[in-house]
Amino acid sequence: MIKTSFNFQTLLVLILLSTGFNLNAQDDSDNYVMHESVMVTPDNTHLTILGENLRKHNMKFHNEGPFNASVFTISTGPNAGNMIWMMGPLMFKNLDSRPSSDAHDKDWRENVMPYIKKMYTVEYWRRNDKLSNFENLDINTYPIIFVRYGEVNQDMAFLMKPFFEMVSKTIKAMDGDNPWELFYNEFRQGDLGRHVASVDFYKNWAEFDAPGTFRETFNKTIGENEWQRFLEMEKNLFTNTWDEIWEYNKYLSGK
């Protein structure tokens, strides 16, 4: 997500999913960053009980290491009102030892699930470390998160690499701190089309009013003559995109 103007807030950098167009080659290292993400619809008539029980569950079973839990509330977009429960950062091998004791499962089943109306797909989002502009970010300092999901036009996969390189190079050349992450969905989502997520971090809502510098930096870094081609690449790459703003909930996260 790129801090430019509100109408051009985020430039997604999309990558295709695991089969057919795997451009994820940089992630076959021994270490990588991945998060498990679950979206839930809370029962609004029991928010207090849900909050207390979810906090206790996370404090007891998800308070450190790869099983650390973070909870976000979705403030805008088609899923506004829902919550994101996220675990990580982790790797697939960590899932073999994830909390799954009788006590853990009983607590989730009896104290959390009764106050949730619906649980959506469980997703695993893996970060592109080479392109992301992110290092030791404190979520308490940047509690507002702008997420843009994208669905890829698979016929345009050949445009992905140069598009990624332009976006990443520009963000890293911008003045100030511009924490930005790019995540790929590790598994196909069918009609959901949630192939990729671009994530930008804000200290407060007032930052949305600040003038953006992406295009100015792009012109200096990539070249003014490349801007129109860049926009055409973006237009052709995506079949659908949509935005959400998340707000970190320290209390529900058990912190």
DRENZA-518410 format. One record per residue (C-alpha): residue number from 1; x, y negated, z; residue in three letters. Coordinates in nm, 3 decimals. Layout:
N
@k:NUM c1:X c2:Y c3:Z r:ala
...
% end
This chain:
255
@k:1 c1:0.000 c2:0.000 c3:0.000 r:met
@k:2 c1:0.141 c2:-0.330 c3:-0.100 r:ile
@k:3 c1:0.076 c2:-0.659 c3:0.076 r:lys
@k:4 c1:-0.011 c2:-0.890 c3:-0.212 r:thr
@k:5 c1:-0.364 c2:-1.026 c3:-0.209 r:ser
@k:6 c1:-0.679 c2:-0.868 c3:-0.072 r:phe
@k:7 c1:-0.794 c2:-0.777 c3:-0.426 r:asn
@k:8 c1:-0.462 c2:-0.617 c3:-0.507 r:phe
@k:9 c1:-0.378 c2:-0.501 c3:-0.158 r:gln
@k:10 c1:-0.253 c2:-0.156 c3:-0.237 r:thr
@k:11 c1:-0.077 c2:-0.002 c3:-0.529 r:leu
@k:12 c1:-0.112 c2:0.369 c3:-0.501 r:leu
@k:13 c1:0.174 c2:0.584 c3:-0.598 r:val
@k:14 c1:0.011 c2:0.910 c3:-0.691 r:leu
@k:15 c1:0.159 c2:1.252 c3:-0.727 r:ile
@k:16 c1:-0.012 c2:1.564 c3:-0.854 r:leu
@k:17 c1:-0.091 c2:1.854 c3:-0.634 r:leu
@k:18 c1:0.101 c2:2.170 c3:-0.577 r:ser
@k:19 c1:0.012 c2:2.368 c3:-0.889 r:thr
@k:20 c1:0.043 c2:2.258 c3:-1.248 r:gly
@k:21 c1:0.223 c2:1.926 c3:-1.200 r:phe
@k:22 c1:0.450 c2:1.961 c3:-0.900 r:asn
@k:23 c1:0.649 c2:1.639 c3:-0.887 r:leu
@k:24 c1:0.718 c2:1.698 c3:-0.521 r:asn
@k:25 c1:1.066 c2:1.840 c3:-0.576 r:ala
@k:26 c1:1.234 c2:1.604 c3:-0.332 r:gln
@k:27 c1:1.049 c2:1.772 c3:-0.046 r:asp
@k:28 c1:1.221 c2:2.110 c3:-0.062 r:asp
@k:29 c1:1.468 c2:2.001 c3:0.203 r:ser
@k:30 c1:1.492 c2:2.172 c3:0.539 r:asp
@k:31 c1:1.319 c2:1.879 c3:0.707 r:asn
@k:32 c1:1.016 c2:1.683 c3:0.599 r:tyr
@k:33 c1:0.733 c2:1.482 c3:0.754 r:val
@k:34 c1:0.379 c2:1.618 c3:0.740 r:met
@k:35 c1:0.058 c2:1.557 c3:0.934 r:his
@k:36 c1:-0.253 c2:1.766 c3:0.987 r:glu
@k:37 c1:-0.561 c2:1.546 c3:0.949 r:ser
@k:38 c1:-0.921 c2:1.619 c3:1.043 r:val
@k:39 c1:-1.211 c2:1.379 c3:0.992 r:met
@k:40 c1:-1.506 c2:1.409 c3:1.230 r:val
@k:41 c1:-1.842 c2:1.239 c3:1.272 r:thr
@k:42 c1:-1.903 c2:1.167 c3:1.641 r:pro
@k:43 c1:-2.241 c2:1.196 c3:1.807 r:asp
@k:44 c1:-2.301 c2:0.828 c3:1.876 r:asn
@k:45 c1:-2.538 c2:0.909 c3:2.160 r:thr
@k:46 c1:-2.254 c2:1.067 c3:2.359 r:his
@k:47 c1:-1.952 c2:0.853 c3:2.270 r:leu
@k:48 c1:-1.845 c2:0.804 c3:2.630 r:thr
@k:49 c1:-1.840 c2:1.175 c3:2.707 r:ile
@k:50 c1:-1.667 c2:1.254 c3:2.379 r:leu
@k:51 c1:-1.403 c2:0.989 c3:2.444 r:gly
@k:52 c1:-1.327 c2:1.114 c3:2.794 r:glu
@k:53 c1:-1.313 c2:1.479 c3:2.690 r:asn
@k:54 c1:-1.109 c2:1.418 c3:2.375 r:leu
@k:55 c1:-0.859 c2:1.210 c3:2.572 r:arg
@k:56 c1:-0.820 c2:1.486 c3:2.833 r:lys
@k:57 c1:-0.780 c2:1.750 c3:2.563 r:his
@k:58 c1:-0.507 c2:1.555 c3:2.384 r:asn
@k:59 c1:-0.326 c2:1.475 c3:2.709 r:met
@k:60 c1:-0.320 c2:1.840 c3:2.808 r:lys
@k:61 c1:-0.255 c2:2.018 c3:2.478 r:phe
@k:62 c1:-0.133 c2:1.758 c3:2.225 r:his
@k:63 c1:0.095 c2:1.515 c3:2.403 r:asn
@k:64 c1:0.442 c2:1.587 c3:2.263 r:glu
@k:65 c1:0.653 c2:1.723 c3:1.980 r:gly
@k:66 c1:0.498 c2:1.846 c3:1.653 r:pro
@k:67 c1:0.161 c2:1.896 c3:1.823 r:phe
@k:68 c1:0.130 c2:1.534 c3:1.930 r:asn
@k:69 c1:-0.219 c2:1.398 c3:1.853 r:ala
@k:70 c1:-0.324 c2:1.053 c3:1.735 r:ser
@k:71 c1:-0.682 c2:0.937 c3:1.693 r:val
@k:72 c1:-0.800 c2:0.663 c3:1.457 r:phe
@k:73 c1:-1.142 c2:0.511 c3:1.402 r:thr
@k:74 c1:-1.240 c2:0.431 c3:1.044 r:ile
@k:75 c1:-1.361 c2:0.072 c3:1.019 r:ser
@k:76 c1:-1.432 c2:0.028 c3:0.647 r:thr
@k:77 c1:-1.512 c2:0.227 c3:0.337 r:gly
@k:78 c1:-1.741 c2:0.523 c3:0.268 r:pro
@k:79 c1:-1.641 c2:0.700 c3:0.589 r:asn
@k:80 c1:-1.681 c2:0.406 c3:0.827 r:ala
@k:81 c1:-1.789 c2:0.522 c3:1.171 r:gly
@k:82 c1:-1.601 c2:0.849 c3:1.150 r:asn
@k:83 c1:-1.280 c2:0.933 c3:1.334 r:met
@k:84 c1:-0.950 c2:1.083 c3:1.223 r:ile
@k:85 c1:-0.779 c2:1.333 c3:1.454 r:trp
@k:86 c1:-0.420 c2:1.374 c3:1.341 r:met
@k:87 c1:-0.146 c2:1.609 c3:1.460 r:met
@k:88 c1:0.225 c2:1.572 c3:1.389 r:gly
@k:89 c1:0.469 c2:1.499 c3:1.246 r:pro
@k:90 c1:0.522 c2:1.868 c3:1.188 r:leu
@k:91 c1:0.625 c2:2.131 c3:0.935 r:met
@k:92 c1:0.434 c2:2.438 c3:0.820 r:phe
@k:93 c1:0.648 c2:2.663 c3:1.038 r:lys
@k:94 c1:0.529 c2:2.476 c3:1.347 r:asn
@k:95 c1:0.175 c2:2.594 c3:1.284 r:leu
@k:96 c1:0.276 c2:2.946 c3:1.385 r:asp
@k:97 c1:0.317 c2:2.822 c3:1.742 r:ser
@k:98 c1:0.046 c2:2.554 c3:1.755 r:arg
@k:99 c1:-0.173 c2:2.535 c3:2.069 r:pro
@k:100 c1:-0.413 c2:2.825 c3:2.039 r:ser
@k:101 c1:-0.442 c2:2.970 c3:2.388 r:ser
@k:102 c1:-0.777 c2:3.072 c3:2.530 r:asp
@k:103 c1:-0.770 c2:2.763 c3:2.749 r:ala
@k:104 c1:-0.704 c2:2.535 c3:2.450 r:his
@k:105 c1:-0.975 c2:2.688 c3:2.234 r:asp
@k:106 c1:-1.227 c2:2.694 c3:2.516 r:lys
@k:107 c1:-1.165 c2:2.330 c3:2.601 r:asp
@k:108 c1:-1.208 c2:2.222 c3:2.238 r:trp
@k:109 c1:-1.513 c2:2.442 c3:2.188 r:arg
@k:110 c1:-1.695 c2:2.350 c3:2.508 r:glu
@k:111 c1:-1.584 c2:1.994 c3:2.579 r:asn
@k:112 c1:-1.524 c2:1.837 c3:2.238 r:val
@k:113 c1:-1.725 c2:2.011 c3:1.967 r:met
@k:114 c1:-2.070 c2:1.966 c3:2.133 r:pro
@k:115 c1:-2.027 c2:1.589 c3:2.091 r:tyr
@k:116 c1:-1.924 c2:1.603 c3:1.725 r:ile
@k:117 c1:-2.190 c2:1.610 c3:1.457 r:lys
@k:118 c1:-1.968 c2:1.725 c3:1.172 r:lys
@k:119 c1:-1.610 c2:1.829 c3:1.108 r:met
@k:120 c1:-1.475 c2:1.775 c3:0.758 r:tyr
@k:121 c1:-1.198 c2:1.939 c3:0.564 r:thr
@k:122 c1:-0.867 c2:1.998 c3:0.739 r:val
@k:123 c1:-0.588 c2:1.848 c3:0.528 r:glu
@k:124 c1:-0.210 c2:1.854 c3:0.533 r:tyr
@k:125 c1:-0.043 c2:1.535 c3:0.413 r:trp
@k:126 c1:0.328 c2:1.546 c3:0.328 r:arg
@k:127 c1:0.535 c2:1.229 c3:0.301 r:arg
@k:128 c1:0.762 c2:1.129 c3:0.015 r:asn
@k:129 c1:1.059 c2:1.011 c3:0.219 r:asp
@k:130 c1:1.256 c2:0.881 c3:-0.078 r:lys
@k:131 c1:0.986 c2:0.640 c3:-0.191 r:leu
@k:132 c1:0.838 c2:0.544 c3:0.145 r:ser
@k:133 c1:0.956 c2:0.234 c3:0.327 r:asn
@k:134 c1:0.925 c2:0.355 c3:0.683 r:phe
@k:135 c1:1.159 c2:0.404 c3:0.976 r:glu
@k:136 c1:1.077 c2:0.457 c3:1.345 r:asn
@k:137 c1:0.753 c2:0.260 c3:1.330 r:leu
@k:138 c1:0.571 c2:0.203 c3:1.661 r:asp
@k:139 c1:0.200 c2:0.260 c3:1.602 r:ile
@k:140 c1:0.124 c2:0.033 c3:1.899 r:asn
@k:141 c1:0.289 c2:-0.253 c3:1.712 r:thr
@k:142 c1:0.112 c2:-0.173 c3:1.383 r:tyr
@k:143 c1:-0.227 c2:-0.036 c3:1.495 r:pro
@k:144 c1:-0.422 c2:-0.132 c3:1.181 r:ile
@k:145 c1:-0.371 c2:0.098 c3:0.885 r:ile
@k:146 c1:-0.479 c2:0.042 c3:0.527 r:phe
@k:147 c1:-0.525 c2:0.371 c3:0.343 r:val
@k:148 c1:-0.599 c2:0.406 c3:-0.025 r:arg
@k:149 c1:-0.690 c2:0.752 c3:-0.150 r:tyr
@k:150 c1:-0.643 c2:0.835 c3:-0.514 r:gly
@k:151 c1:-0.752 c2:1.088 c3:-0.771 r:glu
@k:152 c1:-0.501 c2:1.156 c3:-1.046 r:val
@k:153 c1:-0.561 c2:1.159 c3:-1.419 r:asn
@k:154 c1:-0.370 c2:1.477 c3:-1.485 r:gln
@k:155 c1:-0.313 c2:1.395 c3:-1.851 r:asp
@k:156 c1:-0.095 c2:1.102 c3:-1.747 r:met
@k:157 c1:0.151 c2:1.286 c3:-1.525 r:ala
@k:158 c1:0.443 c2:1.175 c3:-1.740 r:phe
@k:159 c1:0.388 c2:0.816 c3:-1.620 r:leu
@k:160 c1:0.417 c2:0.900 c3:-1.253 r:met
@k:161 c1:0.791 c2:0.889 c3:-1.203 r:lys
@k:162 c1:0.857 c2:0.545 c3:-1.358 r:pro
@k:163 c1:0.552 c2:0.403 c3:-1.181 r:phe
@k:164 c1:0.675 c2:0.535 c3:-0.846 r:phe
@k:165 c1:1.020 c2:0.394 c3:-0.898 r:glu
@k:166 c1:0.885 c2:0.046 c3:-0.976 r:met
@k:167 c1:0.659 c2:0.035 c3:-0.672 r:val
@k:168 c1:0.916 c2:0.170 c3:-0.429 r:ser
@k:169 c1:1.195 c2:-0.055 c3:-0.555 r:lys
@k:170 c1:0.974 c2:-0.363 c3:-0.528 r:thr
@k:171 c1:0.848 c2:-0.290 c3:-0.176 r:ile
@k:172 c1:1.199 c2:-0.231 c3:-0.049 r:lys
@k:173 c1:1.311 c2:-0.563 c3:-0.199 r:ala
@k:174 c1:1.035 c2:-0.770 c3:-0.038 r:met
@k:175 c1:1.127 c2:-1.004 c3:0.247 r:asp
@k:176 c1:1.039 c2:-0.908 c3:0.602 r:gly
@k:177 c1:0.913 c2:-0.578 c3:0.737 r:asp
@k:178 c1:0.686 c2:-0.391 c3:0.497 r:asn
@k:179 c1:0.621 c2:-0.047 c3:0.644 r:pro
@k:180 c1:0.464 c2:0.170 c3:0.376 r:trp
@k:181 c1:0.422 c2:0.543 c3:0.338 r:glu
@k:182 c1:0.323 c2:0.770 c3:0.053 r:leu
@k:183 c1:0.158 c2:1.104 c3:0.130 r:phe
@k:184 c1:0.064 c2:1.396 c3:-0.093 r:tyr
@k:185 c1:-0.219 c2:1.633 c3:-0.012 r:asn
@k:186 c1:-0.061 c2:1.978 c3:0.004 r:glu
@k:187 c1:-0.376 c2:2.163 c3:-0.106 r:phe
@k:188 c1:-0.630 c2:2.103 c3:-0.380 r:arg
@k:189 c1:-0.956 c2:1.941 c3:-0.275 r:gln
@k:190 c1:-1.185 c2:2.025 c3:-0.566 r:gly
@k:191 c1:-1.445 c2:1.755 c3:-0.623 r:asp
@k:192 c1:-1.317 c2:1.552 c3:-0.327 r:leu
@k:193 c1:-1.024 c2:1.435 c3:-0.537 r:gly
@k:194 c1:-0.814 c2:1.334 c3:-0.235 r:arg
@k:195 c1:-0.485 c2:1.396 c3:-0.408 r:his
@k:196 c1:-0.272 c2:1.128 c3:-0.249 r:val
@k:197 c1:-0.281 c2:0.858 c3:0.015 r:ala
@k:198 c1:-0.088 c2:0.533 c3:0.021 r:ser
@k:199 c1:-0.055 c2:0.388 c3:0.370 r:val
@k:200 c1:0.028 c2:0.033 c3:0.474 r:asp
@k:201 c1:0.059 c2:-0.090 c3:0.834 r:phe
@k:202 c1:-0.054 c2:-0.420 c3:0.988 r:tyr
@k:203 c1:0.004 c2:-0.579 c3:1.326 r:lys
@k:204 c1:-0.336 c2:-0.749 c3:1.322 r:asn
@k:205 c1:-0.626 c2:-0.843 c3:1.096 r:trp
@k:206 c1:-0.487 c2:-1.194 c3:1.042 r:ala
@k:207 c1:-0.212 c2:-1.045 c3:0.825 r:glu
@k:208 c1:-0.474 c2:-0.976 c3:0.558 r:phe
@k:209 c1:-0.499 c2:-1.353 c3:0.509 r:asp
@k:210 c1:-0.128 c2:-1.394 c3:0.444 r:ala
@k:211 c1:-0.028 c2:-1.455 c3:0.080 r:pro
@k:212 c1:0.132 c2:-1.153 c3:-0.081 r:gly
@k:213 c1:0.470 c2:-1.148 c3:-0.249 r:thr
@k:214 c1:0.459 c2:-0.821 c3:-0.440 r:phe
@k:215 c1:0.427 c2:-0.969 c3:-0.789 r:arg
@k:216 c1:0.688 c2:-1.235 c3:-0.723 r:glu
@k:217 c1:0.930 c2:-0.971 c3:-0.597 r:thr
@k:218 c1:0.838 c2:-0.739 c3:-0.884 r:phe
@k:219 c1:0.924 c2:-1.009 c3:-1.139 r:asn
@k:220 c1:1.261 c2:-1.065 c3:-0.975 r:lys
@k:221 c1:1.340 c2:-0.699 c3:-0.919 r:thr
@k:222 c1:1.186 c2:-0.521 c3:-1.217 r:ile
@k:223 c1:1.130 c2:-0.807 c3:-1.463 r:gly
@k:224 c1:0.840 c2:-1.031 c3:-1.565 r:glu
@k:225 c1:0.814 c2:-0.858 c3:-1.901 r:asn
@k:226 c1:0.734 c2:-0.529 c3:-1.720 r:glu
@k:227 c1:0.431 c2:-0.651 c3:-1.523 r:trp
@k:228 c1:0.163 c2:-0.589 c3:-1.783 r:gln
@k:229 c1:0.302 c2:-0.246 c3:-1.863 r:arg
@k:230 c1:0.299 c2:-0.171 c3:-1.492 r:phe
@k:231 c1:-0.071 c2:-0.261 c3:-1.465 r:leu
@k:232 c1:-0.154 c2:-0.046 c3:-1.766 r:glu
@k:233 c1:0.030 c2:0.246 c3:-1.609 r:met
@k:234 c1:-0.174 c2:0.207 c3:-1.292 r:glu
@k:235 c1:-0.499 c2:0.188 c3:-1.487 r:lys
@k:236 c1:-0.423 c2:0.504 c3:-1.683 r:asn
@k:237 c1:-0.295 c2:0.707 c3:-1.388 r:leu
@k:238 c1:-0.602 c2:0.695 c3:-1.168 r:phe
@k:239 c1:-0.948 c2:0.832 c3:-1.233 r:thr
@k:240 c1:-1.075 c2:0.709 c3:-0.896 r:asn
@k:241 c1:-0.946 c2:0.525 c3:-0.588 r:thr
@k:242 c1:-1.107 c2:0.411 c3:-0.265 r:trp
@k:243 c1:-0.994 c2:0.227 c3:0.046 r:asp
@k:244 c1:-1.030 c2:0.274 c3:0.420 r:glu
@k:245 c1:-0.901 c2:0.076 c3:0.715 r:ile
@k:246 c1:-0.818 c2:0.278 c3:1.025 r:trp
@k:247 c1:-0.760 c2:0.144 c3:1.376 r:glu
@k:248 c1:-0.540 c2:0.335 c3:1.616 r:tyr
@k:249 c1:-0.716 c2:0.433 c3:1.939 r:asn
@k:250 c1:-0.451 c2:0.472 c3:2.207 r:lys
@k:251 c1:-0.702 c2:0.583 c3:2.472 r:tyr
@k:252 c1:-0.852 c2:0.866 c3:2.267 r:leu
@k:253 c1:-0.503 c2:0.975 c3:2.166 r:ser
@k:254 c1:-0.430 c2:1.048 c3:2.530 r:gly
@k:255 c1:-0.158 c2:0.785 c3:2.557 r:lys
% end
